[in-house]
Amino acid sequence: MDPHNKGDLPEIEISKEPENQTESDSQNLNNSEKQNENIILNELQSNIQVLTTVQEPEKGPEISSIDKIQIIIKGQAKKKNNEMKRQNKIKNNEGSKTDINDKVQTNDDINQLAQYDEYYQWMIELEKAKNEVGISQQKIIKVSSFLKMSAQRIFLLQNNTTSVESNSMSSASCISVANRACQYLYEQSKLQESVTKQLKEMNITVDILFFLTHLPLSAISDCFISLLCEIFKDMPLQASINLFNMGVIEHLIRLLNHPYSEIREKAIESICYIICAQISNTYQLHKHPYYKGLQSSSILDKIIKYMNSSERTNTTRAYAAVILGLVHQGIQMADGMLMSVVKALVKQLKPRYTEKVLRNVYELIDK
């Protein structure tokens, strides 16, 4: 054995053609080889033709929204499972020993994978509730229950000592479910006043406010504040007092820093409804009952600053002007007197905003 050879490989003997081979034998061999080549070429061409032939797939039944959700969720779970297997394979190949911390992380990953199934179940049940025929009270109760369930789950996650990755994934899933439920309820409340009335009686405001107070601004979508604003219209006096005592206006003021103008407009409109609900408890030319509370918490200063911001819309400035006018001078006054107060406040604005804001204020009062 040659010492330069690697391993114990046997020597390969190369067969040699006999030197006394005749010319006819050589010709027969060449013909045989050509026949074999032709056979192989024919097989390759037939295979290529089969592979390149485009076959139109048979059209199956249309996929429902529930089936689409099922496909997406199962795909996400499968992807997560494959990633877990890959990480475990890398760990085993490195020969590292699994300690207690690794076991905890593995359990968190397994729990996170299981949450996909729970998220899938929530979405399926929500779609079933939405797809029920007609608009019944029971249907609204079912859809609304997903808001409460999502809020409760986020609260538990925020007060638990779970891993950050598992926490954020589950919270995002809950927000997604709540968004779908909230969007449906808002659309139905715009179509039927009976839905809005039922939502008020169910006190769904508390569940919506949870999302506005416990989520970062970037996670708050317009469906939350839009539904809340719809419920706040024609607010009774006691509801206004309860919301003010709960500090709801302070949380709505926070939304004035939201990057989307639609959410800022709905926030200031919602504040306006809370202020206007005190009509029966306010006297002509007397300051609003909420004046001291709003003044001491610097909310009025924030609204004035908001009015003068160049990034705000004229609609939001109009609502802000009405709020300031009502808070400072009372609510039971003639439209002309209210406008004189609002005009004095609007003069604080930059000149190019004044005319448009006043026009929007007139439109608000005429409603």
C-alpha positions as CSV (number, residue, x, y, z in Angstrom):
1,M,0.0,0.0,0.0
2,D,1.3,3.4,-0.9
3,P,1.9,5.4,2.3
4,H,0.7,8.6,0.6
5,N,-2.8,7.1,0.0
6,K,-5.4,8.4,2.5
7,G,-7.3,5.6,4.4
8,D,-7.3,2.0,3.6
9,L,-8.7,2.3,0.1
10,P,-8.0,-0.7,-2.2
11,E,-6.0,-0.2,-5.4
12,I,-8.2,0.2,-8.5
13,E,-7.2,-1.9,-11.5
14,I,-7.7,-0.2,-14.8
15,S,-8.7,-2.7,-17.5
16,K,-6.8,-2.3,-20.8
17,E,-8.2,-3.2,-24.2
18,P,-6.4,-6.1,-26.0
19,E,-3.8,-4.9,-28.4
20,N,-4.8,-7.4,-31.0
21,Q,-8.4,-6.1,-31.4
22,T,-9.6,-6.3,-35.0
23,E,-11.0,-3.3,-37.0
24,S,-14.4,-5.0,-37.4
25,D,-14.7,-5.5,-33.6
26,S,-13.9,-1.9,-33.0
27,Q,-16.5,-0.8,-35.5
28,N,-19.2,-3.0,-33.9
29,L,-18.3,-1.5,-30.5
30,N,-18.7,2.0,-31.8
31,N,-22.1,1.2,-33.3
32,S,-23.2,-0.3,-30.0
33,E,-22.1,2.8,-28.1
34,K,-24.0,5.1,-30.5
35,Q,-27.2,3.1,-30.1
36,N,-26.8,3.4,-26.3
37,E,-26.3,7.2,-26.6
38,N,-29.4,7.5,-28.8
39,I,-31.5,5.6,-26.3
40,I,-30.3,7.8,-23.5
41,L,-30.9,11.0,-25.5
42,N,-34.5,9.9,-26.3
43,E,-35.2,9.2,-22.7
44,L,-33.8,12.6,-21.6
45,Q,-35.9,14.4,-24.3
46,S,-39.1,12.6,-23.2
47,N,-38.3,13.5,-19.5
48,I,-37.7,17.2,-20.4
49,Q,-41.0,17.3,-22.3
50,V,-42.9,15.9,-19.3
51,L,-41.2,18.4,-16.9
52,T,-41.8,21.4,-19.2
53,T,-45.4,20.6,-19.9
54,V,-47.6,23.1,-18.0
55,Q,-50.6,21.4,-16.5
56,E,-53.4,23.7,-15.2
57,P,-54.4,22.8,-11.7
58,E,-57.9,21.8,-11.0
59,K,-59.9,24.6,-9.5
60,G,-61.1,23.6,-6.0
61,P,-63.8,25.2,-3.9
62,E,-63.3,28.8,-2.7
63,I,-61.4,29.2,0.6
64,S,-63.4,30.9,3.3
65,S,-62.0,33.4,5.7
66,I,-61.9,30.8,8.5
67,D,-60.0,28.4,6.3
68,K,-57.5,31.1,5.3
69,I,-56.9,31.9,9.0
70,Q,-56.4,28.2,9.7
71,I,-53.8,27.9,6.9
72,I,-51.9,31.0,8.1
73,I,-51.8,29.9,11.7
74,K,-50.8,26.3,10.9
75,G,-48.0,27.7,8.6
76,Q,-46.7,29.9,11.4
77,A,-46.8,27.0,13.9
78,K,-44.9,24.7,11.4
79,K,-42.3,27.4,10.8
80,K,-41.8,27.9,14.5
81,N,-41.5,24.1,15.1
82,N,-38.9,23.8,12.3
83,E,-36.9,26.7,13.8
84,M,-36.9,25.0,17.2
85,K,-35.7,21.7,15.7
86,R,-32.9,23.6,13.9
87,Q,-31.8,25.3,17.0
88,N,-31.8,22.0,19.0
89,K,-29.8,20.3,16.2
90,I,-27.2,23.1,16.2
91,K,-26.9,22.8,20.0
92,N,-26.5,19.0,19.9
93,N,-23.8,19.2,17.1
94,E,-21.8,21.6,19.2
95,G,-21.9,19.0,22.0
96,S,-23.0,21.6,24.6
97,K,-24.7,20.3,27.7
98,T,-28.3,21.4,28.4
99,D,-28.4,23.3,31.7
100,I,-31.4,24.5,33.7
101,N,-31.6,27.8,31.8
102,D,-31.7,26.0,28.4
103,K,-34.6,23.8,29.7
104,V,-36.5,26.9,30.7
105,Q,-36.0,28.5,27.3
106,T,-37.1,25.3,25.6
107,N,-40.2,25.2,27.7
108,D,-41.0,28.8,26.8
109,D,-40.6,28.0,23.1
110,I,-43.0,25.1,23.5
111,N,-45.5,27.2,25.3
112,Q,-45.1,29.9,22.6
113,L,-45.8,27.3,19.9
114,A,-48.9,26.2,21.8
115,Q,-50.2,29.8,21.9
116,Y,-50.5,29.7,18.1
117,D,-53.1,27.0,18.5
118,E,-55.0,29.1,21.1
119,Y,-54.8,32.2,18.9
120,Y,-56.1,30.1,16.0
121,Q,-59.0,29.0,18.1
122,W,-59.9,32.5,19.1
123,M,-59.8,33.7,15.5
124,I,-62.0,30.9,14.3
125,E,-64.6,31.5,17.1
126,L,-64.6,35.2,16.3
127,E,-65.1,34.7,12.6
128,K,-68.0,32.3,13.4
129,A,-69.6,34.9,15.7
130,K,-69.2,37.6,13.0
131,N,-70.7,35.3,10.3
132,E,-73.9,34.5,12.1
133,V,-77.0,35.6,10.3
134,G,-78.6,38.9,11.4
135,I,-77.6,41.4,14.1
136,S,-78.8,40.0,17.4
137,Q,-77.9,41.0,20.9
138,Q,-76.3,37.6,21.5
139,K,-74.1,38.1,18.4
140,I,-72.9,41.5,19.8
141,I,-72.2,39.9,23.2
142,K,-70.2,37.1,21.6
143,V,-68.0,39.5,19.6
144,S,-67.6,41.8,22.5
145,S,-66.4,39.0,24.7
146,F,-63.2,38.8,22.6
147,L,-62.3,42.3,23.7
148,K,-62.6,41.3,27.4
149,M,-60.7,38.1,26.8
150,S,-57.9,39.9,25.1
151,A,-57.7,42.6,27.7
152,Q,-57.6,40.0,30.5
153,R,-54.8,38.0,28.8
154,I,-52.6,41.1,28.2
155,F,-53.1,42.1,31.8
156,L,-51.9,38.6,33.0
157,L,-48.9,38.7,30.7
158,Q,-47.9,42.2,31.8
159,N,-48.0,41.0,35.4
160,N,-46.3,37.7,34.9
161,T,-42.6,36.7,35.0
162,T,-42.5,35.2,31.6
163,S,-39.8,35.6,29.0
164,V,-39.9,38.8,26.9
165,E,-40.1,36.9,23.6
166,S,-43.1,34.8,24.7
167,N,-44.8,37.8,26.3
168,S,-44.5,40.0,23.2
169,M,-45.8,37.3,20.9
170,S,-48.9,36.5,22.9
171,S,-49.7,40.2,23.4
172,A,-49.5,40.8,19.7
173,S,-51.9,38.0,19.1
174,C,-54.3,39.4,21.6
175,I,-54.2,42.8,20.1
176,S,-54.8,41.3,16.6
177,V,-58.0,39.6,17.9
178,A,-59.2,42.7,19.7
179,N,-58.6,44.8,16.6
180,R,-60.8,42.5,14.5
181,A,-63.6,42.5,17.1
182,C,-63.4,46.2,17.6
183,Q,-63.5,46.9,13.9
184,Y,-66.6,44.8,13.5
185,L,-68.4,46.5,16.4
186,Y,-67.6,49.9,15.1
187,E,-69.0,49.1,11.6
188,Q,-72.2,47.7,13.1
189,S,-72.6,50.7,15.5
190,K,-72.4,53.0,12.5
191,L,-75.1,51.1,10.7
192,Q,-77.6,50.6,13.6
193,E,-78.1,52.8,16.7
194,S,-79.4,49.8,18.6
195,V,-75.9,48.3,18.6
196,T,-74.4,51.5,20.1
197,K,-77.1,51.5,22.7
198,Q,-76.4,47.9,23.6
199,L,-72.7,48.5,23.8
200,K,-73.3,51.4,26.3
201,E,-75.5,49.1,28.4
202,M,-72.8,46.4,28.4
203,N,-70.2,49.0,29.7
204,I,-67.8,48.0,27.0
205,T,-66.0,51.3,27.5
206,V,-64.0,49.8,30.3
207,D,-62.5,47.1,28.0
208,I,-61.7,49.6,25.3
209,L,-60.0,52.0,27.7
210,F,-57.8,49.2,28.9
211,F,-56.2,49.0,25.5
212,L,-55.8,52.8,25.3
213,T,-54.1,52.9,28.8
214,H,-52.0,49.7,28.7
215,L,-50.6,49.7,25.2
216,P,-47.9,51.9,23.7
217,L,-49.0,54.5,21.2
218,S,-47.6,52.6,18.2
219,A,-49.9,49.6,19.1
220,I,-53.1,51.6,19.3
221,S,-55.2,51.4,16.1
222,D,-58.0,53.7,15.0
223,C,-60.7,51.1,15.6
224,F,-60.3,51.4,19.4
225,I,-60.7,55.2,19.5
226,S,-63.3,55.2,16.7
227,L,-65.6,52.8,18.6
228,L,-65.1,54.7,21.8
229,C,-65.9,58.0,20.2
230,E,-69.1,56.5,18.7
231,I,-70.2,55.3,22.2
232,F,-69.4,58.7,23.7
233,K,-71.9,60.5,21.5
234,D,-75.1,61.7,23.4
235,M,-73.4,60.7,26.7
236,P,-75.6,60.9,29.8
237,L,-74.4,63.2,32.7
238,Q,-73.5,60.4,35.1
239,A,-71.4,58.6,32.5
240,S,-69.5,61.9,31.9
241,I,-68.8,62.3,35.6
242,N,-67.6,58.7,36.0
243,L,-65.2,59.0,33.0
244,F,-63.8,62.3,34.3
245,N,-63.2,60.8,37.8
246,M,-61.5,57.8,36.2
247,G,-59.0,60.2,34.5
248,V,-60.1,59.2,31.0
249,I,-59.4,62.7,29.6
250,E,-55.8,62.5,30.7
251,H,-55.4,59.2,28.7
252,L,-57.2,60.7,25.6
253,I,-54.8,63.7,25.8
254,R,-51.9,61.2,25.4
255,L,-53.4,60.2,22.0
256,L,-52.8,63.7,20.7
257,N,-49.2,62.6,20.3
258,H,-50.2,59.7,18.1
259,P,-48.5,59.8,14.6
260,Y,-51.9,59.3,12.8
261,S,-54.1,62.3,12.4
262,E,-57.3,60.2,12.4
263,I,-56.6,59.0,15.9
264,R,-55.8,62.5,17.1
265,E,-59.1,63.8,15.7
266,K,-61.1,61.1,17.3
267,A,-59.3,61.6,20.7
268,I,-60.1,65.4,20.8
269,E,-63.7,64.7,19.6
270,S,-64.1,62.2,22.4
271,I,-62.9,64.8,25.0
272,C,-65.4,67.2,23.5
273,Y,-68.3,64.8,24.1
274,I,-67.3,64.3,27.8
275,I,-67.2,68.1,28.3
276,C,-70.5,68.7,26.5
277,A,-72.4,66.1,28.6
278,Q,-72.4,68.6,31.5
279,I,-75.1,70.8,29.9
280,S,-77.7,70.3,32.6
281,N,-75.1,70.9,35.3
282,T,-73.6,74.1,34.0
283,Y,-75.0,77.7,34.3
284,Q,-74.7,80.6,32.0
285,L,-71.4,82.4,32.2
286,H,-70.2,80.1,35.0
287,K,-67.0,78.0,34.6
288,H,-67.4,74.4,33.7
289,P,-67.5,71.9,36.7
290,Y,-64.4,70.2,35.3
291,Y,-62.5,73.5,35.0
292,K,-60.5,73.2,38.2
293,G,-59.5,69.6,37.6
294,L,-58.5,70.3,34.0
295,Q,-56.6,73.4,35.0
296,S,-54.7,71.7,37.8
297,S,-53.7,68.7,35.7
298,S,-52.3,71.1,32.9
299,I,-54.8,69.6,30.4
300,L,-56.0,73.0,29.3
301,D,-52.4,74.1,28.7
302,K,-51.8,71.0,26.6
303,I,-54.9,71.7,24.5
304,I,-53.8,75.3,23.9
305,K,-50.4,74.1,22.9
306,Y,-52.0,71.5,20.6
307,M,-54.1,74.2,18.9
308,N,-51.0,76.1,17.9
309,S,-49.1,73.1,16.6
310,S,-48.6,73.3,12.8
311,E,-48.9,69.5,12.5
312,R,-52.5,69.4,13.6
313,T,-55.5,69.5,11.4
314,N,-58.2,72.2,11.3
315,T,-60.8,69.8,12.5
316,T,-58.9,69.0,15.7
317,R,-58.2,72.7,16.2
318,A,-62.0,73.4,15.9
319,Y,-62.8,70.7,18.6
320,A,-60.1,72.1,20.8
321,A,-61.5,75.7,20.4
322,V,-65.0,74.5,21.4
323,I,-63.6,72.6,24.4
324,L,-61.7,75.7,25.7
325,G,-64.7,77.9,25.1
326,L,-67.1,75.6,27.0
327,V,-64.7,75.1,29.9
328,H,-63.9,78.7,30.4
329,Q,-67.4,80.3,30.0
330,G,-70.0,77.6,30.6
331,I,-72.1,75.7,28.2
332,Q,-75.7,77.2,28.5
333,M,-75.1,80.2,26.3
334,A,-76.3,81.4,23.0
335,D,-74.4,80.3,19.9
336,G,-73.3,83.9,19.3
337,M,-71.9,84.3,22.8
338,L,-70.1,81.0,22.5
339,M,-68.6,82.1,19.2
340,S,-67.4,85.3,20.7
341,V,-65.5,83.4,23.3
342,V,-64.1,80.9,20.8
343,K,-63.0,83.8,18.5
344,A,-61.1,85.3,21.4
345,L,-59.3,81.9,21.9
346,V,-58.8,81.4,18.2
347,K,-56.9,84.7,18.0
348,Q,-54.1,82.9,19.8
349,L,-53.6,80.8,16.7
350,K,-51.3,81.7,13.8
351,P,-53.2,83.9,11.3
352,R,-53.3,81.4,8.5
353,Y,-55.2,78.9,10.7
354,T,-57.8,81.3,12.1
355,E,-60.4,81.4,9.2
356,K,-60.4,77.7,8.6
357,V,-60.7,76.9,12.3
358,L,-63.7,79.3,12.8
359,R,-65.4,77.8,9.8
360,N,-65.1,74.3,11.3
361,V,-66.3,75.6,14.7
362,Y,-69.5,76.9,13.0
363,E,-70.0,73.5,11.4
364,L,-69.6,71.8,14.8
365,I,-72.2,74.1,16.5
366,D,-74.7,73.6,13.6
367,K,-74.7,69.8,14.1
